[in-house]
Amino acid sequence: MYRHAELADGCRTLVTTGTGYGTALACHRLGSDLVTSVDVDPYLVEAATDRLASIGLRPETAVCDLTQESLPGEYDRIVSTVSVPNVPPTWLQALRPGGRLVTTITGTGLILYADKTPDGGAVGRTSFEPASFMGPPPGRRLRGDRPRIRLARGEVRRRQGERQPPLPRVRPGGMEHPLHAPAPAPRDRAPPPVARGPQPHRLDDPP
């Protein structure tokens, strides 16, 4: 996800906490003073803050529900390991002009990366990795009107008071899937050919 975020020098970045591993990577790349790490679980935030401090990293940390609350600042990059069915409007509000957000779309195995546009919306693409993370608690709906999101292949615009149009079909990883449907299970794909006879073996291959 950091590869899709294209973290560059000087980018003020918000990440999600979890164990703190991803936060540590961002701190090593950007410096602790440019990283904010948030999580909905107070225990995870406290534990990760202590772990990071033990290796000399002191980013800003906070308890925050990304799907329900305003973010604690403005950022050039937002990297969320919280799966969402649609991008919360608060993320685009906190994203600086030209900034980029990266997240995963619930139930699809798709990574979405989108750049903020001058009109306050975003233009993005999807990538089939696959990736999956925890989503909002069951039954909880995202607050606020859906933001305007335009995919580079097939346009989707979400405006206040406008009925959500059908999601377009995109080609993540060269395969066509609707965004609202899960990726096909591995059994739907042709199995690789089985090699016959002795095969070469590298000395560093696991037994």
N, C-alpha and C positions, 0 to 999 in steps of 0.2 A: 504494500500500500504506500510505503514511503517512496518507492520508485515512481509510482503514478503521481505522487504529490510533487515530485521534482523540487525537493527542499534545496533552496539556494541560500547563499550567505546573506544574513540580515533579515531573513524571513521570520517574522513573529508567528509562532505556530502553536495551535492548540491540539492536544492529543488526548486520548482516553487512557486511563491509568492502568487498570487491571493489576498485574503483578509489579508493574513499574519497568519491565524490560523494554517495552517500546519507548517509554519516556527516556530511559537511559540512552537509547540509540539516538533519539532526537537531540538530546543534550550534547552528546559527543559530536554530532554533526554541526549543530548551530551554536552551542553554548547555553548554559542553564538559564541565563538572563532572557533568552528569547523563547523559552518554552513554558507553556502552561499546561498542566495535566489535571484532568477532572474525572470524577467517577461518581456514580449515584450511591455507592456503598462507602460510608464513613470509615469502616474498618480497613477496606482496601486502600483508601487514600492515606490513612495514617501509617499503615504497614509499608506501603511503597515509599512514602516520604522518608521513613527511617532507613529503608534499604538504600535509597539513593544518596542520602546524607552520608551513609557509611562508606561510600566510594567517592565522596567529594562532589556530588552533584546536588544542586539546590534550586530546582525549578520552582515556579509558583505552582502550588497545588490547591485544589478546592473541591468540596463536595457539591456536585451539580448534576441534575437530571437533564441531559442534553435534549431529551424529547419533550420536556415540559417547561423549561426555564430559559430565560435569556442567558447568553454566554457572558462570562466575566471579563469582557474586553473586546478589542478588535484585532483581527488576525489576517496575515497574508496566506496562511495555510490552516485548514481544519482537516484533521485526519481522525475519523471516528470508527472505532471497532464496535460500534453499536449498529446493528442492522435496522433499517427503517423502511417502511412501505413507500414513503415519499419524503423528500427533504424538508425538515422543519423550517418555517420562514425565519426563525431566529438565527439559523445558521447563515443565511444570506445577509441578514441584517448585520451580523458580526464580521462578515467577510469584507475585507477592503477591496476597492475597485481593482480588478485584474487578479484578485486572489483566487486560490483554488481550494476546493473541498474534495475529499475522498471518503467514500463510505461504501457499504454494501446494501443491496436491495433485498429486503426480506424474502426468503423462500425462492430465490433465483440462482444463487451461486455467482452473481454478477458483482463486480466492483464498478462503482460509478465514480468518475472523476470529472469535475465540471469547473469551469472558469467563470467568475462573475463578470457580467456585462454592464455597460454604462447605464442601462435602464433598470438595474437592480435585479434582473433575472440572472440566468446562467446558461452557458452552452457546454454540453458535456458529451462524454462517450462512455460506453460500457466495455468491460473486459471480463471474459470468462476465465477464472483462474483454476478451480472454483474457490470461493471464499464464503465463510459463514460465521456469524458472530451472534451473540445474544441480542434479542430485539427488545422493544418495550414490553412491559408486563402484559399478560393476556387481558384483553378487554379495555386497555388504555388507548385512547385515541390521541394523536398528536394535536396540540393546540394551535389555533390560528388558521388562517387561510393558507392553502397550499401556494408555494411560490411559483413563479414562472420558470420552467425548466425547458430548454430546447436541446434535443439530442441532435448531434451532427448528422446522423442518418435518420431522416424522418422527424419532423418537427412536433414537439409537444409544448403547448403553451398553457399555463395555468394562471388564470386571472381571478381576481376577487369577484365573486358572484357569478362566475361562469362555470357551467357544467363541465366536468372532467371529460375530455374527448377520449376515444379509444386509444390505448397505448400502441405506438408503432412497433413494427417488427424490425429488429436490428440484427446484425451479424457479429456477435461476440465470438472471437476465435474462429471466424470463418463459418460458423453454423448459425442458422436462423432460428431465433427463439423469441416469442413474445415476452416482454418484460414481466407480465403478470403471471407467468407460468414457470414452474421449476425446470431446470435443465434436465435433459433426458438422462435416465439412469445409465450406468456403464454398459448394461446388457443390451441397450438399444444400438450400440455401436458395434461394428464388425470387429471381432477379435483379431489380434495380430497373428500373422502366420507362425506356425510352430516350426522351429528349425529342426532338422534331422541330423543325426550323426554327432560326432564329437564337436564340442564348441571351444573356442579359445577362452582361456581363463587368466585374468590379471592377478598378479601376486597380491595386489592390495584389495581384491574383491573379498567381501565377507564370506565365510564358509556357508 
